[in-house]
Amino acid sequence: NIATNNTTTNFGSLISEEKLDYSLARALIKNDFEPHVFRLHPEIREIKKTLYECGALFALMSGTGSTVYGIFPNQGLAEKTKDKFPKSYFCFTSTPQT
């Protein structure tokens, strides 16, 4: 649980039947830096937008903006999305590690 602004978020509620509820994750998990960074660097907002437009189940800017990541339903869609970005961007895909 994390308490912010006098409310408590139970992150355990994000998991149902041993799967992450990505819709709920999108509603609950936020990066407070995003609005500020997006205002100063709109291209970072566009990266996140592109991830969702290409089928990401979840996308978020990490920390203060060194990385924007997306979680995709399969490797093929992730690879196809990677090709949407300029070659000057550092992009890679990974499979879940258990």
Accessible surface in RSA format (square Angstrom, percent):
REM  Atomic radii and reference values for relative SASA: ProtOr
REM  Chains: A
REM  Algorithm: Lee & Richards
REM  Probe-radius: 1.40
REM  Slices: 20
REM RES _ NUM      All-atoms   Total-Side   Main-Chain    Non-polar    All polar
REM                ABS   REL    ABS   REL    ABS   REL    ABS   REL    ABS   REL
RES ASN A   1   133.12  91.8  69.31  67.0  63.81 153.6  15.70  37.8 117.42 113.5
RES ILE A   2    97.18  55.3  93.37  69.6   3.81   9.2  96.82  69.7   0.36   1.0
RES ALA A   3    76.79  70.6  49.67  76.7  27.12  61.7  49.79  70.1  27.00  71.5
RES THR A   4    75.04  53.4  67.57  68.5   7.47  17.8  56.41  75.8  18.63  28.2
RES ASN A   5   140.10  96.6 109.99 106.3  30.11  72.5  34.88  84.0 105.21 101.7
RES ASN A   6   162.57 112.1 119.05 115.0  43.52 104.8  40.06  96.4 122.51 118.4
RES THR A   7    85.11  60.5  77.39  78.5   7.72  18.4  71.71  96.3  13.40  20.3
RES THR A   8    88.99  63.3  57.93  58.7  31.05  74.0  33.13  44.5  55.85  84.4
RES THR A   9    29.31  20.8  25.48  25.8   3.83   9.1   7.14   9.6  22.18  33.5
RES ASN A  10    83.34  57.5  78.44  75.8   4.91  11.8  21.26  51.2  62.08  60.0
RES PHE A  11    62.88  31.5  57.89  35.9   4.99  13.0  58.38  35.4   4.50  12.9
RES GLY A  12    50.69  62.5   0.00   N/A  50.69  62.5  35.14  96.4  15.54  34.8
RES SER A  13    57.98  49.0  36.31  48.5  21.66  49.9  41.74  88.9  16.23  22.7
RES LEU A  14     8.09   4.5   8.09   5.8   0.00   0.0   8.09   5.7   0.00   0.0
RES ILE A  15   106.26  60.5  88.19  65.7  18.06  43.5  88.19  63.5  18.06  49.0
RES SER A  16    64.37  54.4  55.64  74.3   8.72  20.1  33.43  71.2  30.94  43.3
RES GLU A  17   163.97  94.1 129.62  98.1  34.35  81.8  57.97 112.1 106.00  86.5
RES GLU A  18   169.79  97.5 137.47 104.0  32.32  77.0  54.13 104.7 115.65  94.4
RES LYS A  19   154.35  75.3 148.32  91.0   6.03  14.4  97.22  87.5  57.13  60.9
RES LEU A  20    65.16  36.3  48.50  34.7  16.66  41.9  48.56  34.1  16.60  44.7
RES ASP A  21    58.00  40.6  49.75  49.5   8.25  19.5  15.64  36.8  42.36  42.2
RES TYR A  22    61.91  28.9  58.22  33.1   3.69   9.6  31.86  23.9  30.05  37.0
RES SER A  23    88.76  75.0  77.23 103.1  11.53  26.6  38.80  82.6  49.96  70.0
RES LEU A  24    58.95  32.8  55.72  39.9   3.23   8.1  58.46  41.1   0.49   1.3
RES ALA A  25     0.61   0.6   0.61   0.9   0.00   0.0   0.61   0.9   0.00   0.0
RES ARG A  26   106.14  44.6  98.24  50.1   7.90  18.8  22.49  30.7  83.65  50.7
RES ALA A  27    65.25  60.0  40.89  63.1  24.35  55.4  49.20  69.3  16.05  42.5
RES LEU A  28    66.15  36.8  48.93  35.0  17.22  43.3  50.51  35.5  15.64  42.1
RES ILE A  29    48.02  27.3  44.31  33.0   3.71   8.9  45.68  32.9   2.35   6.4
RES LYS A  30   137.39  67.0 109.60  67.2  27.80  66.2  78.08  70.3  59.31  63.2
RES ASN A  31    20.63  14.2  11.58  11.2   9.05  21.8   9.24  22.2  11.39  11.0
RES ASP A  32   122.92  86.1 109.59 109.1  13.34  31.5  38.87  91.5  84.05  83.8
RES PHE A  33   103.78  51.9 103.77  64.3   0.02   0.0 103.78  62.9   0.00   0.0
RES GLU A  34    15.69   9.0  15.69  11.9   0.00   0.0   3.22   6.2  12.48  10.2
RES PRO A  35    82.41  60.1  70.95  64.7  11.46  41.7  78.38  64.7   4.03  25.0
RES HIS A  36    95.81  52.4  95.81  66.6   0.00   0.0  65.81  67.8  30.00  34.9
RES VAL A  37    20.07  13.2  19.95  18.1   0.12   0.3  20.07  17.4   0.00   0.0
RES PHE A  38    21.21  10.6  20.88  12.9   0.33   0.9  20.88  12.7   0.33   1.0
RES ARG A  39   158.53  66.6 136.71  69.7  21.82  51.9  71.27  97.4  87.26  52.9
RES LEU A  40   127.09  70.8 103.72  74.2  23.37  58.7 106.19  74.6  20.90  56.2
RES HIS A  41    82.49  45.1  82.18  57.1   0.31   0.8  48.75  50.2  33.74  39.3
RES PRO A  42    66.86  48.7  66.81  60.9   0.05   0.2  66.86  55.2   0.00   0.0
RES GLU A  43    89.63  51.5  82.88  62.7   6.76  16.1  46.77  90.5  42.86  35.0
RES ILE A  44    27.00  15.4  27.00  20.1   0.00   0.0  27.00  19.4   0.00   0.0
RES ARG A  45   101.58  42.7 101.17  51.6   0.41   1.0  37.86  51.7  63.73  38.6
RES GLU A  46    82.26  47.2  82.03  62.1   0.23   0.5  41.17  79.6  41.09  33.6
RES ILE A  47    34.60  19.7  33.57  25.0   1.03   2.5  34.42  24.8   0.18   0.5
RES LYS A  48    36.13  17.6  36.13  22.2   0.00   0.0  15.13  13.6  20.99  22.4
RES LYS A  49   102.64  50.1  96.68  59.3   5.96  14.2  54.34  48.9  48.30  51.5
RES THR A  50    31.90  22.7  31.90  32.3   0.00   0.0  12.59  16.9  19.31  29.2
RES LEU A  51    13.80   7.7  13.80   9.9   0.00   0.0  13.80   9.7   0.00   0.0
RES TYR A  52    50.45  23.6  36.23  20.6  14.22  37.0  32.26  24.2  18.19  22.4
RES GLU A  53   121.98  70.0  82.03  62.1  39.95  95.1  47.65  92.2  74.32  60.7
RES CYS A  54    24.90  18.8  12.57  14.0  12.33  29.0  11.94  30.2  12.97  14.0
RES GLY A  55    29.34  36.2   0.00   N/A  29.34  36.2  24.90  68.3   4.44  10.0
RES ALA A  56     6.85   6.3   0.00   0.0   6.85  15.6   0.00   0.0   6.85  18.1
RES LEU A  57    61.31  34.1  56.97  40.8   4.34  10.9  59.80  42.0   1.52   4.1
RES PHE A  58     8.69   4.3   8.69   5.4   0.00   0.0   8.69   5.3   0.00   0.0
RES ALA A  59     1.09   1.0   0.00   0.0   1.09   2.5   0.00   0.0   1.09   2.9
RES LEU A  60    19.28  10.7  19.28  13.8   0.00   0.0  19.28  13.5   0.00   0.0
RES MET A  61     0.10   0.0   0.00   0.0   0.10   0.2   0.00   0.0   0.10   0.1
RES SER A  62    37.70  31.9  33.06  44.1   4.64  10.7  32.57  69.4   5.14   7.2
RES GLY A  63    49.98  61.6   0.00   N/A  49.98  61.6  39.24 107.7  10.74  24.1
RES THR A  64    96.05  68.3  78.99  80.1  17.06  40.7  46.86  62.9  49.19  74.4
RES GLY A  65    16.97  20.9   0.00   N/A  16.97  20.9   3.38   9.3  13.59  30.4
RES SER A  66   110.71  93.6  67.76  90.4  42.96  99.0  56.77 120.9  53.94  75.6
RES THR A  67    68.19  48.5  61.97  62.8   6.22  14.8  43.25  58.1  24.94  37.7
RES VAL A  68    28.71  18.9   5.18   4.7  23.54  56.7   5.18   4.5  23.54  63.8
RES TYR A  69    81.72  38.2  77.35  44.0   4.37  11.4  61.34  46.1  20.38  25.1
RES GLY A  70    25.99  32.1   0.00   N/A  25.99  32.1   0.00   0.0  25.99  58.2
RES ILE A  71    61.63  35.1  58.57  43.6   3.06   7.4  61.63  44.4   0.00   0.0
RES PHE A  72    33.20  16.6  11.31   7.0  21.89  57.0  11.31   6.9  21.89  62.6
RES PRO A  73    75.31  54.9  40.13  36.6  35.18 127.9  45.51  37.6  29.80 185.2
RES ASN A  74    82.61  57.0  71.91  69.5  10.70  25.8  40.83  98.3  41.77  40.4
RES GLN A  75    71.42  39.9  61.99  45.3   9.43  22.5  47.51 101.1  23.91  18.1
RES GLY A  76    48.98  60.4   0.00   N/A  48.98  60.4  37.79 103.7  11.19  25.1
RES LEU A  77    50.41  28.1  45.77  32.7   4.63  11.7  48.32  33.9   2.09   5.6
RES ALA A  78    14.58  13.4  12.36  19.1   2.22   5.0  12.46  17.5   2.12   5.6
RES GLU A  79    62.17  35.7  62.04  46.9   0.13   0.3  33.82  65.4  28.35  23.1
RES LYS A  80   133.97  65.4 127.06  78.0   6.91  16.4  76.11  68.5  57.86  61.6
RES THR A  81     2.52   1.8   2.11   2.1   0.41   1.0   2.17   2.9   0.35   0.5
RES LYS A  82    65.63  32.0  58.28  35.8   7.35  17.5  26.14  23.5  39.49  42.1
RES ASP A  83    95.05  66.6  73.58  73.2  21.47  50.8  25.29  59.5  69.76  69.6
RES LYS A  84   127.14  62.0  92.86  57.0  34.28  81.6  46.10  41.5  81.04  86.3
RES PHE A  85    22.96  11.5  16.46  10.2   6.50  16.9  17.40  10.5   5.57  15.9
RES PRO A  86    71.31  52.0  56.94  51.9  14.37  52.2  68.84  56.8   2.47  15.4
RES LYS A  87   176.66  86.2 146.95  90.2  29.71  70.7 122.93 110.6  53.73  57.2
RES SER A  88   104.26  88.1  61.08  81.5  43.18  99.5  57.79 123.1  46.46  65.1
RES TYR A  89    80.79  37.7  65.83  37.5  14.96  38.9  48.65  36.6  32.14  39.6
RES PHE A  90   179.82  90.0 147.19  91.2  32.63  84.9 152.30  92.3  27.52  78.8
RES CYS A  91    45.28  34.2  22.42  25.0  22.86  53.7  14.57  36.9  30.70  33.1
RES PHE A  92   142.03  71.1 117.38  72.7  24.65  64.2 117.70  71.4  24.34  69.7
RES THR A  93    37.59  26.7  12.15  12.3  25.44  60.6  11.66  15.7  25.93  39.2
RES SER A  94    80.47  68.0  48.75  65.1  31.72  73.1  34.44  73.3  46.03  64.5
RES THR A  95    72.53  51.6  66.83  67.7   5.71  13.6  47.62  64.0  24.92  37.7
RES PRO A  96   124.53  90.8  96.49  88.0  28.04 101.9 108.47  89.6  16.06  99.8
RES GLN A  97   150.04  83.9 117.98  86.2  32.06  76.3  60.63 129.1  89.41  67.8
RES THR A  98   181.44 129.0 103.65 105.1  77.79 185.4 105.29 141.4  76.15 115.1
END  Absolute sums over single chains surface
CHAIN  1 A     7237.6       5722.7       1515.0       4233.9       3003.8
END  Absolute sums over all chains
TOTAL          7237.6       5722.7       1515.0       4233.9       3003.8
